[in-house]
């Protein structure tokens, strides 16, 4: 658990360091923008979740409030914390160099 939390905290620290302005809402995050647009255009949630998974992204992002930044949603709702931790763990893992032996 400590490695998981350390990766999560490191990602939050990196985002804070990179962002001098207020963070964008989840729906405006370039990584997820197209998926929230799909929902806005009326695609079924299950189709958007499948598109997220197909693209190697965590579909639990759909459980978050699209109008708030990711960092603001970290501790608000215990049920969403699991979704956030999974999301940030996946992001942190994708940022790590892969070991090709």
C-alpha positions in Angstrom: 0.0 0.0 0.0 2.8 2.5 0.7 4.2 2.2 -2.9 0.7 2.8 -4.2 0.2 5.8 -2.0 3.7 7.1 -2.8 3.0 6.9 -6.5 -0.3 8.7 -6.1 1.3 11.4 -4.0 4.2 11.8 -6.5 1.7 12.2 -9.3 -0.2 14.9 -7.3 3.1 16.6 -6.6 4.1 16.5 -10.2 0.7 17.9 -11.3 0.9 20.7 -8.8 4.4 21.6 -9.9 3.5 21.7 -13.5 0.3 23.7 -13.1 0.6 27.4 -12.1 -3.0 28.0 -13.0 -6.0 26.3 -11.5 -6.4 22.7 -12.7 -8.9 22.0 -15.4 -12.0 20.0 -14.8 -11.8 16.3 -15.7 -13.9 16.8 -18.8 -11.3 19.3 -20.1 -8.3 17.0 -19.3 -6.7 16.3 -22.8 -6.4 12.6 -21.8 -10.2 12.2 -21.2 -11.8 15.1 -23.2 -12.9 13.0 -26.1 -14.7 10.5 -23.8 -16.7 13.1 -22.0 -17.6 14.6 -25.4 -18.9 11.1 -26.4 -21.2 11.2 -23.4 -22.3 14.7 -24.2 -23.2 13.7 -27.7 -25.4 10.9 -26.3 -23.4 7.8 -26.6 -24.3 5.2 -24.0 -22.1 5.1 -20.9 -21.3 1.5 -21.6 -19.9 2.3 -25.1 -17.8 5.1 -23.6 -16.5 2.8 -20.9 -15.6 0.2 -23.6 -13.8 2.9 -25.6 -11.8 3.9 -22.5 -10.8 0.3 -21.9 -9.9 -0.2 -25.6 -7.6 2.7 -25.4 -5.9 1.4 -22.2 -7.5 3.9 -19.9 -9.4 3.4 -16.6 -13.1 3.5 -17.2 -13.7 4.5 -13.5 -13.0 8.0 -14.6 -16.7 8.1 -15.6 -17.6 7.7 -12.0 -16.0 11.1 -11.1 -17.6 14.5 -11.4 -16.6 15.8 -14.8 -16.9 19.4 -13.6 -14.2 19.2 -11.0 -10.4 18.7 -11.3 -9.1 15.3 -10.4 -7.1 16.6 -7.4 -10.3 18.2 -5.9 -12.0 14.8 -5.9 -9.3 12.9 -4.1 -10.9 12.9 -0.6 -14.5 14.0 -1.1 -16.2 10.7 -1.5 -14.8 7.4 -0.1 -16.4 5.4 -2.9 -14.7 7.6 -5.5 -11.3 7.3 -3.8 -10.9 3.7 -5.1 -11.6 5.0 -8.6 -9.1 7.8 -8.2 -6.4 5.6 -6.7 -6.8 3.1 -9.6 -6.7 5.9 -12.1 -3.6 7.5 -10.7 -1.9 4.2 -10.2 -2.5 3.4 -13.9 -1.2 6.8 -14.9 1.9 6.4 -12.7 2.6 2.9 -14.1 2.3 4.2 -17.7 4.8 6.9 -16.9 7.4 4.4 -15.7 9.9 3.1 -18.2 9.2 -0.5 -19.1 11.7 -3.2 -18.5 12.4 -5.0 -21.8 14.6 -7.8 -20.9 
